Amino acid sequence: MIVKKYEFPNEKKADEYIKKLGVIKDDEGNEHPAHKNSIVKLGFICTKKGEYNDEGEQIQAPEFAEKYSVDVLWRDSIRPVDEETEIEGDLPLDLWADYEIVLDDEGVHAFMGVKYIK
C-alpha cells in the first residue's frame, strides 16, 4: 500500500480519473468502485482560515486552494492487460502522475495507520 496526493484543476477532472479506475453498476444502476483503492476527495483545501468576531460575523474571508485535492491509498498493484494485445498497461497510479503533488508533511488528511511520509 502506498499513499499519494493529487491536485486536479477541478472536481470534474478528479471524477474522470477516479472513474477510469473502474466502476461496476448494480441492478438499480448505481455505480460502485471496481477496485480496492481508497479515495478521499478533499476538495478545495482551506489555505488560510477566516477571521470572525465574537458574534460570529466574518471579519476576513477564508482563502482556498485553486486546485481540487484528492488523496489515494493505492492497494491495487496489478497492471491492467489490454484484451486485444494482451500487453500489460500502466499501473493506475502511473496514469495519475501528471496530477501528483509531493508534500513535506502528512498534509490535511491521513489514512489511519498508513503514513504518507515514511
Backbone torsions as a table, in degrees:
resi	resn	phi	psi	omega
1	MET	NA	143.3	179.4
2	ILE	-144.4	140.3	177.8
3	VAL	-100.8	132.1	174.5
4	LYS	-133.4	154.9	-177.2
5	LYS	-121.9	142.6	-173.7
6	TYR	-135.8	151.9	172.1
7	GLU	-129.2	124.6	178.8
8	PHE	-110.5	159.4	179.6
9	PRO	-64.5	-27.6	-178.3
10	ASN	-164.6	173.7	-178.7
11	GLU	-66.4	-34.6	-179.5
12	LYS	-59.8	-44.1	179.7
13	LYS	-67.5	-39.7	177.1
14	ALA	-61.1	-46.1	179.5
15	ASP	-61.7	-35.9	178.0
16	GLU	-60.4	-45.7	-179.4
17	TYR	-71.3	-36.4	177.2
18	ILE	-63.1	-42.8	-179.1
19	LYS	-65.7	-31.7	178.9
20	LYS	-63.8	-18.0	178.6
21	LEU	-73.8	-15.0	176.6
22	GLY	113.5	132.9	175.9
23	VAL	-135.2	153.6	172.8
24	ILE	-124.3	152.0	178.9
25	LYS	-108.2	137.9	176.1
26	ASP	-85.1	-176.3	-176.5
27	ASP	-61.7	-25.2	179.2
28	GLU	-92.1	2.0	178.9
29	GLY	88.1	5.1	177.7
30	ASN	-76.8	137.6	-179.7
31	GLU	-90.2	140.9	177.8
32	HIS	-135.3	149.8	179.5
33	PRO	-60.2	140.7	175.8
34	ALA	-107.3	27.0	-179.5
35	HIS	-137.7	173.3	-176.8
36	LYS	-107.9	7.9	-179.6
37	ASN	-75.6	149.2	175.5
38	SER	-102.5	126.1	-176.0
39	ILE	-121.3	131.1	176.5
40	VAL	-123.1	116.8	177.2
41	LYS	-86.6	109.6	-177.8
42	LEU	-87.4	-21.8	179.8
43	GLY	78.4	-153.6	179.5
44	PHE	-86.7	103.3	-173.1
45	ILE	-68.2	139.0	176.0
46	CYS	-70.3	121.1	-178.6
47	THR	-99.0	-18.9	177.6
48	LYS	-149.6	122.8	-178.9
49	LYS	-66.5	148.0	174.4
50	GLY	-76.1	164.8	177.1
51	GLU	-114.7	140.5	-176.3
52	TYR	-136.9	147.9	177.8
53	ASN	-86.1	-177.7	-177.1
54	ASP	-62.1	-24.1	178.8
55	GLU	-87.9	-0.1	179.4
56	GLY	85.0	7.5	178.9
57	GLU	-79.8	140.5	-177.7
58	GLN	-72.9	126.8	174.9
59	ILE	-95.9	-43.1	177.0
60	GLN	-138.3	132.2	-177.8
61	ALA	-70.5	147.0	174.2
62	PRO	-68.3	158.8	177.3
63	GLU	-114.9	144.9	-176.9
64	PHE	-124.4	152.9	177.5
65	ALA	-61.1	153.5	179.3
66	GLU	-82.8	-14.1	-177.8
67	LYS	-115.4	156.6	-176.2
68	TYR	-92.7	120.1	-173.4
69	SER	-94.2	141.4	177.1
70	VAL	-139.7	132.8	173.4
71	ASP	-107.6	140.7	179.4
72	VAL	-130.2	131.0	169.0
73	LEU	-99.2	101.3	-175.9
74	TRP	-77.1	122.7	176.7
75	ARG	-116.2	-35.2	-179.4
76	ASP	-76.1	118.6	179.4
77	SER	-118.5	10.9	179.5
78	ILE	-82.8	130.0	177.8
79	ARG	-77.1	128.0	177.7
80	PRO	-65.3	145.4	-179.5
81	VAL	-110.7	129.1	175.7
82	ASP	-69.9	120.4	-174.9
83	GLU	-63.8	-30.8	-178.9
84	GLU	-75.6	-44.2	-175.7
85	THR	-97.1	-15.2	-176.0
86	GLU	58.0	28.2	178.8
87	ILE	-103.1	137.2	178.1
88	GLU	-64.3	139.2	176.5
89	GLY	-92.8	-169.0	177.2
90	ASP	-77.7	152.1	171.5
91	LEU	-62.8	144.2	179.0
92	PRO	-52.8	-39.5	-178.3
93	LEU	-66.7	-27.8	175.9
94	ASP	-66.3	-35.9	-178.8
95	LEU	-68.6	-20.2	179.9
96	TRP	-91.1	-2.1	-170.9
97	ALA	-54.7	-33.9	-178.8
98	ASP	-63.3	-21.1	-177.2
99	TYR	-107.9	0.5	-179.1
100	GLU	-70.5	141.3	173.3
101	ILE	-121.3	159.3	179.2
102	VAL	-121.8	125.8	-179.8
103	LEU	-109.1	158.8	176.9
104	ASP	-87.1	-9.1	-178.5
105	ASP	-141.9	-171.2	-178.1
106	GLU	-72.0	-15.0	-178.4
107	GLY	79.5	-161.1	-176.2
108	VAL	-86.2	-7.3	-177.3
109	HIS	-139.5	145.4	175.6
110	ALA	-140.0	148.2	173.4
111	PHE	-88.4	125.8	-175.6
112	MET	-54.6	123.1	175.8
113	GLY	85.0	-7.9	180.0
114	VAL	-123.9	117.5	-176.8
115	LYS	-85.4	142.1	172.6
116	TYR	-76.7	-47.3	178.0
117	ILE	-93.0	125.9	-179.2
118	LYS	-103.6	NA	NA
